[in-house]
Amino acid sequence: MTACKPADVIGFNPLLPEYRENPHPFLRRLREADPVHWSPVFQVWVLTRYADVVAALRDGRLSCSPREWHNYEKHLLRGTAAAASPQATVARHFMLQIDPPDHTRLRALVSKAFTPRVVEALRPQIQATVDEMLDRVQSRGEMDIVADLAYPLPIIVIGRLLGTPRDADQRIKEWSAITLPSFGAAISAHQLDLINRAAAEFSKFFQGLIAQRRRLPGNDLIDGLIAARDGENKLSDAELISTCILLVAAGHVTTVQLIAKGMLLLLQNPDQLARLKRQPSLIETAVEEMMRCEAPLQIVGRTAMEDLQIAGKTIRKGQMLLVSLLAANRDPAQFPEPDRFDISRSPNRQIAFGYGDHFCAGAPLARLEARVAIETLLRRLPDLQLAGAAMDYDRSLLLRGLKSLPVRFSAGAAQ
């Protein structure tokens, strides 16, 4: 076995092309050599062990508010009027970026409308949408799983859940793609201008839709969010708008990558692919294993609100931590043979959608969409195979998103 390199040689640079192609060897060496690692280049702590990551996500001394993030004001709240910029106004009420007690109140209200029953009721619609998308490509003998299925599906589903008009799907998709980089800590001035323009249009769209629903109530998620109360507490207009945008933007991109990376894992592991075809009842554990092996969200940020110790390292007040969900989900201390893709793995306490109070509220919907999409692909296109070996990933620090996934199959094979 090759000895680990010193931590200062390993470093942490997720922007390297070879890291984007395959981050797991880098993270494995970092976890073994220096699991609580100070990155002098990025001026952040990086956590890679499962136990440390879970503890950090539960630690009330660590803030998830971007107002506390290293360089957030420099990169996102830029200029004299930055605090009132459209994106800053929207982000101020994002549930995943608010600390208790405000987060506790907001989460409780959203949960009243976003219930398992509401999500499960979408199954027939998700199935019909997936079938419609496969109908369009069945005669071609080829498709891009990202462009033809994984990318449009979540926008359509969340749109019908919220009750947005169908003719707004394309605009919502574009606004979501533009605003996504704002969840990171380093964006350019040009990106910021685009993000603020999209955030303003996004906000105006939902402001109008919410006002319309107050005049003419319906039976969609927006109506549930408007009606949600806990005693005297209810969502303000600003919180309603931000929650709708968050559900669309954050929920969309993570679901795209869950479906795309999940299918890539299957196609790269033909024994597991054949097994899932033989035993489609394994789809639930298979999706959990996909999430573990290739978490859609690579990292989450936290900032120390006071001095604290993690595994013998002193984290100073004001310092930022990058908590690696990707590395934690392949920690051998938690998962035997962590680099082996096993669709029947159990137990599987993966944390791809976070942990603790800020566990992703949209995780049940993402899971359902992935299960339906992947099961249907395998059933309708049984001879599906990769159309190329090289994969192209974007430069996102948060997602490492798969840009495309071209595949081939027998033309007319869809059933």
MIVEX-969386 format. One line per field, with one value per residue (C-alpha): x, y, z; residue number from 1. Coordinates in Angstrom, 3 decimals. Layout:
<rs>
x	X | ...;
y	Y | ...;
z	Z | ...;
nr	NUM | ...;
</rs>
This chain:
<rs>
x	0.000 | 1.342 | 2.006 | -0.172 | 1.347 | 1.741 | -1.376 | 0.367 | 1.218 | -2.288 | -3.960 | -7.534 | -8.364 | -11.731 | -11.183 | -8.471 | -9.637 | -8.489 | -10.454 | -13.618 | -13.102 | -12.774 | -12.596 | -12.678 | -8.931 | -8.139 | -10.705 | -9.626 | -6.004 | -7.111 | -9.375 | -6.557 | -3.773 | -5.519 | -9.295 | -9.693 | -7.630 | -6.789 | -6.580 | -4.265 | -5.301 | -9.030 | -8.656 | -11.154 | -11.252 | -12.244 | -13.933 | -13.871 | -14.685 | -18.270 | -18.289 | -16.846 | -19.233 | -22.325 | -21.190 | -20.597 | -24.033 | -25.597 | -23.397 | -25.279 | -21.978 | -21.605 | -23.727 | -25.111 | -25.988 | -24.087 | -23.801 | -21.198 | -19.445 | -15.873 | -15.775 | -19.565 | -19.927 | -16.980 | -18.324 | -22.100 | -23.094 | -20.933 | -21.320 | -22.942 | -26.484 | -25.514 | -27.452 | -30.664 | -29.803 | -32.491 | -30.469 | -29.449 | -33.096 | -34.176 | -31.273 | -31.922 | -34.994 | -33.680 | -34.498 | -31.218 | -29.259 | -31.051 | -30.062 | -32.462 | -34.774 | -35.874 | -35.071 | -37.150 | -40.208 | -39.803 | -39.139 | -42.215 | -44.444 | -43.100 | -43.416 | -47.139 | -47.592 | -44.839 | -46.005 | -45.233 | -48.853 | -48.459 | -45.259 | -46.611 | -49.682 | -47.318 | -46.264 | -48.789 | -47.824 | -44.090 | -44.630 | -46.656 | -44.018 | -41.163 | -43.114 | -43.850 | -40.155 | -39.123 | -41.830 | -40.053 | -36.713 | -37.690 | -37.350 | -33.947 | -31.920 | -30.010 | -30.615 | -28.883 | -30.216 | -29.434 | -30.966 | -33.811 | -34.928 | -33.078 | -32.948 | -36.550 | -38.281 | -37.798 | -38.841 | -42.088 | -42.770 | -42.068 | -43.999 | -47.108 | -46.602 | -46.422 | -49.106 | -47.054 | -48.430 | -46.938 | -45.882 | -43.554 | -41.492 | -38.786 | -38.367 | -38.204 | -35.559 | -33.462 | -33.806 | -32.812 | -29.693 | -28.595 | -29.135 | -27.497 | -23.927 | -25.148 | -25.198 | -21.406 | -18.926 | -17.020 | -18.685 | -17.629 | -19.073 | -20.632 | -22.280 | -23.553 | -25.272 | -26.962 | -27.978 | -29.529 | -31.467 | -32.780 | -33.567 | -35.603 | -37.600 | -38.008 | -39.283 | -41.704 | -43.083 | -43.834 | -45.063 | -47.697 | -48.606 | -48.984 | -51.192 | -53.321 | -53.718 | -54.828 | -57.630 | -58.472 | -57.221 | -56.469 | -55.145 | -51.404 | -48.315 | -48.357 | -51.869 | -50.624 | -47.706 | -50.029 | -52.379 | -49.677 | -49.870 | -48.501 | -50.456 | -49.833 | -46.898 | -47.247 | -44.948 | -44.376 | -44.569 | -40.761 | -40.490 | -43.115 | -41.250 | -37.857 | -39.235 | -40.786 | -37.526 | -35.499 | -37.772 | -37.457 | -33.766 | -32.128 | -34.556 | -34.083 | -30.304 | -29.881 | -32.531 | -30.956 | -27.641 | -29.192 | -30.817 | -27.843 | -25.109 | -27.273 | -27.667 | -23.948 | -23.130 | -25.398 | -23.969 | -20.416 | -21.291 | -22.963 | -23.301 | -25.419 | -27.335 | -28.240 | -29.178 | -31.567 | -33.198 | -33.754 | -34.930 | -36.669 | -37.878 | -34.331 | -34.910 | -35.243 | -31.978 | -30.352 | -31.206 | -29.859 | -26.596 | -26.431 | -26.783 | -24.032 | -21.560 | -22.122 | -23.828 | -25.488 | -24.291 | -20.546 | -20.183 | -22.062 | -20.592 | -20.552 | -18.891 | -17.689 | -19.561 | -17.056 | -13.748 | -14.208 | -12.298 | -12.793 | -10.640 | -7.944 | -7.853 | -8.815 | -11.366 | -11.351 | -14.424 | -15.213 | -13.396 | -15.323 | -15.652 | -16.418 | -18.205 | -17.653 | -20.754 | -19.003 | -16.045 | -18.179 | -20.299 | -17.199 | -15.675 | -14.675 | -15.294 | -18.995 | -19.380 | -17.568 | -15.866 | -16.973 | -15.821 | -17.916 | -21.294 | -23.817 | -27.488 | -28.595 | -26.321 | -27.925 | -27.675 | -26.921 | -26.949 | -25.777 | -26.011 | -26.231 | -29.109 | -27.521 | -28.199 | -29.951 | -32.154 | -31.129 | -31.790 | -33.195 | -36.973 | -37.269 | -35.409 | -38.592 | -39.548 | -36.038 | -36.008 | -39.394 | -38.432 | -35.177 | -36.878 | -39.552 | -37.145 | -34.501 | -36.935 | -38.727 | -35.502 | -34.408 | -37.827 | -38.449 | -34.874 | -33.453 | -30.335 | -29.272 | -25.512 | -23.076 | -22.383 | -18.986 | -16.380 | -15.412 | -17.703 | -17.907 | -18.454 | -19.077 | -16.824 | -19.309 | -17.707 | -21.044 | -22.317 | -19.655 | -22.606 | -22.635 | -23.301 | -24.508 | -24.920 | -25.252 | -26.566 | -27.568 | -30.336 | -32.252 | -34.489 | -38.108 | -37.192 | -39.268 | -42.255;
y	0.000 | 3.443 | 5.685 | 8.769 | 12.038 | 14.727 | 16.841 | 20.023 | 18.287 | 16.861 | 20.196 | 20.885 | 22.258 | 21.185 | 23.426 | 21.155 | 19.375 | 16.010 | 16.635 | 17.385 | 14.201 | 12.055 | 13.721 | 10.507 | 9.658 | 13.233 | 13.147 | 9.682 | 10.812 | 13.940 | 11.958 | 9.528 | 12.101 | 15.206 | 14.785 | 18.241 | 20.125 | 23.838 | 25.011 | 28.030 | 28.615 | 28.857 | 29.972 | 27.373 | 24.190 | 21.036 | 18.130 | 14.716 | 12.100 | 10.935 | 11.385 | 14.913 | 15.905 | 14.648 | 16.361 | 19.632 | 19.550 | 19.207 | 21.785 | 24.943 | 26.828 | 26.609 | 28.994 | 28.144 | 31.757 | 33.069 | 36.416 | 34.638 | 32.864 | 33.730 | 36.288 | 36.145 | 39.935 | 40.368 | 37.967 | 38.199 | 41.345 | 43.652 | 47.462 | 50.147 | 48.916 | 45.238 | 44.463 | 45.375 | 43.596 | 41.245 | 38.087 | 39.164 | 39.932 | 36.479 | 34.617 | 36.289 | 34.069 | 30.796 | 28.100 | 26.244 | 29.439 | 30.494 | 29.555 | 28.753 | 30.070 | 31.591 | 28.351 | 26.325 | 28.512 | 28.550 | 24.800 | 23.988 | 26.119 | 24.723 | 21.150 | 21.702 | 22.148 | 19.879 | 16.562 | 12.956 | 12.651 | 15.660 | 14.207 | 10.675 | 12.062 | 13.231 | 9.692 | 9.232 | 12.612 | 11.869 | 8.514 | 10.114 | 12.819 | 10.302 | 8.147 | 11.190 | 12.113 | 8.585 | 8.474 | 11.395 | 9.584 | 5.918 | 5.999 | 7.736 | 4.971 | 7.526 | 10.199 | 12.458 | 11.425 | 14.881 | 17.029 | 14.695 | 13.539 | 14.489 | 18.245 | 18.977 | 16.479 | 18.242 | 21.631 | 20.172 | 18.272 | 21.134 | 23.459 | 21.299 | 20.882 | 24.637 | 25.323 | 27.431 | 27.705 | 25.323 | 28.143 | 29.367 | 26.146 | 27.388 | 30.719 | 28.984 | 26.599 | 29.524 | 31.522 | 28.447 | 27.831 | 31.465 | 31.792 | 28.467 | 29.896 | 32.239 | 29.244 | 29.198 | 31.630 | 32.778 | 34.377 | 37.060 | 40.545 | 39.520 | 36.483 | 38.671 | 41.007 | 38.055 | 36.536 | 39.783 | 40.236 | 36.663 | 36.960 | 40.102 | 38.397 | 35.211 | 37.240 | 39.281 | 36.079 | 34.448 | 37.714 | 37.888 | 34.219 | 34.511 | 37.601 | 35.725 | 32.745 | 35.002 | 36.289 | 32.891 | 30.055 | 26.669 | 23.387 | 23.532 | 23.873 | 27.673 | 27.641 | 25.348 | 27.674 | 30.697 | 28.855 | 27.347 | 28.678 | 27.775 | 29.802 | 33.402 | 32.481 | 32.458 | 32.976 | 36.584 | 37.520 | 37.696 | 34.220 | 32.833 | 34.130 | 32.902 | 29.464 | 29.017 | 30.018 | 27.732 | 24.741 | 25.276 | 26.174 | 23.971 | 21.094 | 21.117 | 20.886 | 18.210 | 15.986 | 16.348 | 15.112 | 12.309 | 10.871 | 11.463 | 10.247 | 7.358 | 6.140 | 6.614 | 4.437 | 1.684 | 1.835 | 1.708 | -1.277 | -3.824 | -6.453 | -4.068 | -2.924 | -6.522 | -7.171 | -4.193 | -5.327 | -8.760 | -7.314 | -3.968 | -4.076 | -2.983 | 0.480 | 2.151 | 0.822 | 1.385 | 5.099 | 5.399 | 3.820 | 6.195 | 9.100 | 7.697 | 7.042 | 10.290 | 12.822 | 15.463 | 18.182 | 17.958 | 20.335 | 22.632 | 25.671 | 26.554 | 29.329 | 29.105 | 31.526 | 30.902 | 29.099 | 25.320 | 22.045 | 19.401 | 16.283 | 18.183 | 21.125 | 24.607 | 26.328 | 30.061 | 32.251 | 33.561 | 30.810 | 28.939 | 25.176 | 23.240 | 20.068 | 17.392 | 15.216 | 13.461 | 12.401 | 11.480 | 9.141 | 7.108 | 6.924 | 3.280 | 3.826 | 4.119 | 2.160 | -1.170 | -1.253 | 2.351 | 2.504 | -0.527 | 0.270 | -2.146 | -1.518 | -3.666 | -2.001 | -2.046 | -0.299 | 2.820 | 5.981 | 8.187 | 11.955 | 13.195 | 15.507 | 16.768 | 15.901 | 17.368 | 20.452 | 21.458 | 18.090 | 18.851 | 19.305 | 18.293 | 14.981 | 12.810 | 14.395 | 13.978 | 10.321 | 9.676 | 11.322 | 9.347 | 6.032 | 6.522 | 7.862 | 5.153 | 2.245 | 3.399 | 3.843 | 0.296 | -1.185 | 0.652 | 0.734 | -2.619 | -2.519 | 0.980 | 1.589 | 4.499 | 6.242 | 7.536 | 6.983 | 10.589 | 12.480 | 16.280 | 17.935 | 21.603 | 23.754 | 24.183 | 23.922 | 22.760 | 20.248 | 18.960 | 18.549 | 16.102 | 18.207 | 15.389 | 11.610 | 10.313 | 6.754 | 4.329 | 1.747 | -0.195 | 2.191 | 1.525 | -0.497 | 1.561 | -0.340;
z	0.000 | -0.923 | 2.056 | 2.406 | 1.320 | 3.989 | 4.416 | 3.300 | 0.006 | -0.411 | 0.214 | -0.849 | -4.274 | -5.674 | -8.706 | -10.139 | -13.335 | -11.957 | -8.747 | -10.738 | -12.725 | -9.581 | -6.144 | -4.123 | -4.113 | -3.037 | -0.249 | 0.875 | 1.275 | 3.091 | 5.426 | 6.255 | 6.658 | 8.025 | 8.539 | 10.109 | 7.550 | 7.403 | 3.785 | 3.576 | -0.045 | 0.670 | 4.299 | 5.501 | 7.582 | 5.672 | 7.511 | 5.845 | 8.547 | 8.980 | 12.768 | 12.564 | 9.778 | 11.631 | 14.845 | 12.977 | 11.348 | 14.814 | 16.566 | 17.514 | 17.769 | 13.999 | 11.962 | 8.542 | 7.748 | 4.704 | 6.498 | 8.611 | 5.724 | 4.837 | 1.973 | 1.511 | 1.644 | -0.714 | -3.305 | -3.012 | -1.103 | -3.188 | -3.387 | -1.264 | -1.887 | -1.766 | 1.424 | -0.416 | -3.693 | -5.060 | -4.401 | -0.891 | -0.112 | -1.297 | 0.362 | 3.712 | 4.126 | 2.683 | 5.225 | 4.722 | 5.492 | 8.690 | 12.233 | 15.102 | 16.417 | 13.074 | 11.249 | 13.732 | 13.132 | 9.350 | 9.093 | 11.194 | 8.967 | 5.691 | 7.005 | 7.558 | 3.806 | 2.442 | 3.895 | 2.821 | 1.698 | -0.614 | -2.073 | -2.572 | -4.335 | -7.099 | -8.045 | -10.925 | -12.371 | -12.087 | -13.806 | -16.616 | -17.119 | -17.290 | -19.767 | -21.933 | -22.034 | -22.998 | -25.661 | -27.357 | -27.634 | -28.115 | -31.900 | -31.861 | -30.272 | -28.232 | -25.643 | -23.164 | -19.770 | -18.364 | -21.119 | -22.106 | -18.658 | -15.485 | -16.135 | -17.210 | -14.890 | -11.502 | -12.904 | -14.229 | -10.992 | -8.594 | -10.898 | -10.667 | -6.922 | -6.385 | -8.965 | -11.381 | -14.931 | -17.481 | -19.788 | -17.019 | -16.871 | -19.251 | -17.463 | -14.075 | -15.406 | -16.657 | -13.417 | -11.407 | -13.497 | -13.189 | -9.431 | -8.463 | -8.170 | -5.409 | -3.045 | -3.295 | -1.797 | -4.892 | -7.897 | -10.356 | -10.706 | -14.038 | -12.447 | -9.637 | -12.109 | -13.831 | -10.481 | -9.234 | -12.467 | -12.303 | -8.569 | -9.207 | -11.981 | -9.910 | -6.940 | -9.049 | -10.590 | -7.227 | -5.714 | -8.440 | -8.078 | -4.280 | -4.651 | -7.195 | -4.832 | -2.017 | -4.270 | -5.761 | -3.501 | -5.027 | -3.686 | -4.417 | -2.265 | -2.496 | -1.029 | 1.728 | 2.489 | 2.605 | 4.974 | 7.209 | 10.763 | 14.165 | 16.704 | 15.736 | 13.472 | 9.721 | 6.757 | 5.741 | 2.071 | 1.895 | 3.461 | 1.082 | -1.966 | -0.726 | 0.175 | -3.271 | -4.975 | -2.707 | -3.353 | -7.094 | -7.429 | -4.784 | -5.268 | -9.015 | -9.262 | -6.591 | -8.172 | -11.614 | -10.256 | -8.202 | -11.333 | -13.639 | -11.292 | -10.151 | -13.722 | -14.356 | -11.343 | -12.650 | -16.157 | -14.781 | -12.571 | -14.895 | -12.167 | -10.058 | -13.120 | -13.959 | -10.354 | -10.231 | -13.478 | -11.940 | -8.624 | -9.247 | -5.629 | -4.690 | -6.178 | -2.756 | -1.345 | -4.751 | -4.685 | -1.137 | -2.298 | -5.261 | -2.864 | -0.665 | -3.471 | -5.344 | -3.081 | -5.295 | -2.907 | -2.228 | 0.714 | 3.085 | 4.767 | 8.448 | 10.469 | 14.056 | 16.307 | 19.121 | 19.605 | 19.633 | 19.317 | 16.630 | 16.893 | 18.745 | 16.312 | 17.515 | 15.302 | 15.975 | 16.132 | 12.651 | 10.776 | 8.095 | 7.727 | 4.567 | 5.651 | 2.994 | 2.599 | -0.275 | 1.893 | 4.913 | 2.805 | 1.906 | 5.376 | 6.035 | 9.757 | 8.909 | 5.651 | 5.084 | 1.666 | 1.063 | -2.567 | -3.520 | -5.093 | -3.556 | -4.311 | -1.357 | 1.216 | 4.660 | 6.993 | 4.992 | 7.092 | 4.241 | 4.704 | 1.114 | 2.016 | 5.217 | 8.824 | 11.848 | 11.847 | 8.325 | 6.690 | 3.226 | 3.394 | -0.257 | 0.123 | -0.038 | -3.366 | -4.819 | -3.745 | -5.335 | -8.623 | -8.782 | -8.004 | -10.660 | -13.311 | -12.862 | -12.541 | -15.699 | -17.667 | -16.854 | -17.604 | -20.868 | -22.217 | -21.065 | -23.276 | -22.215 | -22.384 | -22.212 | -25.517 | -24.382 | -21.682 | -20.846 | -18.462 | -18.356 | -14.960 | -14.253 | -12.060 | -9.208 | -5.782 | -4.395 | -6.906 | -9.356 | -11.671 | -14.551 | -17.663 | -19.880 | -19.934 | -23.527 | -23.849 | -26.603 | -26.801 | -29.418 | -31.339 | -30.597 | -27.520 | -25.116 | -23.760;
nr	1 | 2 | 3 | 4 | 5 | 6 | 7 | 8 | 9 | 10 | 11 | 12 | 13 | 14 | 15 | 16 | 17 | 18 | 19 | 20 | 21 | 22 | 23 | 24 | 25 | 26 | 27 | 28 | 29 | 30 | 31 | 32 | 33 | 34 | 35 | 36 | 37 | 38 | 39 | 40 | 41 | 42 | 43 | 44 | 45 | 46 | 47 | 48 | 49 | 50 | 51 | 52 | 53 | 54 | 55 | 56 | 57 | 58 | 59 | 60 | 61 | 62 | 63 | 64 | 65 | 66 | 67 | 68 | 69 | 70 | 71 | 72 | 73 | 74 | 75 | 76 | 77 | 78 | 79 | 80 | 81 | 82 | 83 | 84 | 85 | 86 | 87 | 88 | 89 | 90 | 91 | 92 | 93 | 94 | 95 | 96 | 97 | 98 | 99 | 100 | 101 | 102 | 103 | 104 | 105 | 106 | 107 | 108 | 109 | 110 | 111 | 112 | 113 | 114 | 115 | 116 | 117 | 118 | 119 | 120 | 121 | 122 | 123 | 124 | 125 | 126 | 127 | 128 | 129 | 130 | 131 | 132 | 133 | 134 | 135 | 136 | 137 | 138 | 139 | 140 | 141 | 142 | 143 | 144 | 145 | 146 | 147 | 148 | 149 | 150 | 151 | 152 | 153 | 154 | 155 | 156 | 157 | 158 | 159 | 160 | 161 | 162 | 163 | 164 | 165 | 166 | 167 | 168 | 169 | 170 | 171 | 172 | 173 | 174 | 175 | 176 | 177 | 178 | 179 | 180 | 181 | 182 | 183 | 184 | 185 | 186 | 187 | 188 | 189 | 190 | 191 | 192 | 193 | 194 | 195 | 196 | 197 | 198 | 199 | 200 | 201 | 202 | 203 | 204 | 205 | 206 | 207 | 208 | 209 | 210 | 211 | 212 | 213 | 214 | 215 | 216 | 217 | 218 | 219 | 220 | 221 | 222 | 223 | 224 | 225 | 226 | 227 | 228 | 229 | 230 | 231 | 232 | 233 | 234 | 235 | 236 | 237 | 238 | 239 | 240 | 241 | 242 | 243 | 244 | 245 | 246 | 247 | 248 | 249 | 250 | 251 | 252 | 253 | 254 | 255 | 256 | 257 | 258 | 259 | 260 | 261 | 262 | 263 | 264 | 265 | 266 | 267 | 268 | 269 | 270 | 271 | 272 | 273 | 274 | 275 | 276 | 277 | 278 | 279 | 280 | 281 | 282 | 283 | 284 | 285 | 286 | 287 | 288 | 289 | 290 | 291 | 292 | 293 | 294 | 295 | 296 | 297 | 298 | 299 | 300 | 301 | 302 | 303 | 304 | 305 | 306 | 307 | 308 | 309 | 310 | 311 | 312 | 313 | 314 | 315 | 316 | 317 | 318 | 319 | 320 | 321 | 322 | 323 | 324 | 325 | 326 | 327 | 328 | 329 | 330 | 331 | 332 | 333 | 334 | 335 | 336 | 337 | 338 | 339 | 340 | 341 | 342 | 343 | 344 | 345 | 346 | 347 | 348 | 349 | 350 | 351 | 352 | 353 | 354 | 355 | 356 | 357 | 358 | 359 | 360 | 361 | 362 | 363 | 364 | 365 | 366 | 367 | 368 | 369 | 370 | 371 | 372 | 373 | 374 | 375 | 376 | 377 | 378 | 379 | 380 | 381 | 382 | 383 | 384 | 385 | 386 | 387 | 388 | 389 | 390 | 391 | 392 | 393 | 394 | 395 | 396 | 397 | 398 | 399 | 400 | 401 | 402 | 403 | 404 | 405 | 406 | 407 | 408 | 409 | 410 | 411 | 412 | 413 | 414 | 415;
</rs>
